[in-house]
Amino acid sequence: AQSVSQHNHHVILSEAASLELGCNYSYGGTVNLFWYVQYPGQHLQLLLKYFSGDPLVKGIKGFEAEFIKSKFSFNLRKPSVQWSDTAEYFCAVNAHSGGGADGLTFGKGTHLIIQP
Amino acid sequence: DGGITQSPKYLFRKEGQNVTLSCEQNLNHDAMYWYRQDPGQGLRLIYYSQIVNDFQKGDIAEGYSVSREKKESFPLTVTSAQKNPTAFYLCASSVDWSSYNEQFFGPGTRLTVL
């Protein structure tokens, strides 16, 4: 079974700082990778996803993530954060175990606070 | 507007009572999912349904039951057998059961068992 590890549970940054949130997964086969965000009081929504091809993927609101297969990692980055980026961020994996969508495996989340 | 609705937003129940959480989608999606979110635990999969009239247990199915009689509806029952039912419950759906498809989430139901 796959598992997902997010390194930082709480991150506090000042506006304009650069952001990198770590995500590692454990699964030996082919995976689909996702980053979801949960803004205060809002639905969980997709930031970006990786299925195949270019390992550097760009998402909404200036976020990007890089898939490094050799490191089993899918770290989320943003060059300059804004106060509105305050939210909880979840990394998720869906392994190709038979090809079906048997649900996503989520990391425990990173609570990001941006100070003005 | 297309989307996923969950009701109610907040739910209180006495210990020992069964309770059913509603999830409806008008996205015409085949696959639907239930997750449980606890602080510091992320989301954990309870049950999923790849197509109407079919469903499978997820990682933490004990104490829960579901049905999928209609494509747009996937209610979750939290039974008295669930040892720690107080949590935030999220319903999701995807176009079909392919692992390539993004899952869309509802607003959630916060269940408190007193």
Interface residues (C-beta under 8 A of the other chain):
Chain A: V4 Q6 H9 N32 F34 Y36 H43 L44 Q45 L46 K49 F51 F90 A92 N94 A95 H96 G99 G100 A101 D102 G103 L104 T105 F106 G107 K108 G109
Chain B: A31 Y33 Y35 G40 Q41 G42 L43 R44 L45 Y48 Q50 Q56 G58 D59 L90 A92 S94 D96 W97 S98 S99 Y100 N101 E102 Q103 F105 G106 P107 G108
